[in-house]
Amino acid sequence: MTSFRVEAKVSVTNLLKAVRQLSLPEMESFIHQVIALQAQRKSPSLPQAEAELLLKINRGLPPSLRTRYAELILSLNHYLW
């Protein structure tokens, strides 16, 4: 990994000069990190309780319930046909 000495205040011009010295993979990694930082700043943060609920929702159903759900859907399809 390439290292640079960075002073406390860096102008955009100097930062770009440093970025020019990166290898292509390092530059791509840097760009991804900058984009992630930008997204963090733009997106509103959720209250902790809401974030936890969204994690639970996105986890989906446990395997046993998914199996039962699939069985019910198959039963319904047979019934309708």
Secondary structure, 3 states (H helix, E strand, C coil): CCCCCCCCCCCHHHHHHHHHCCCHHHHHHHHHHHHHHHHHHHCCCCCHHHHHHHHHHHHCCCHHHHHHHHHHHHHHHHHHC
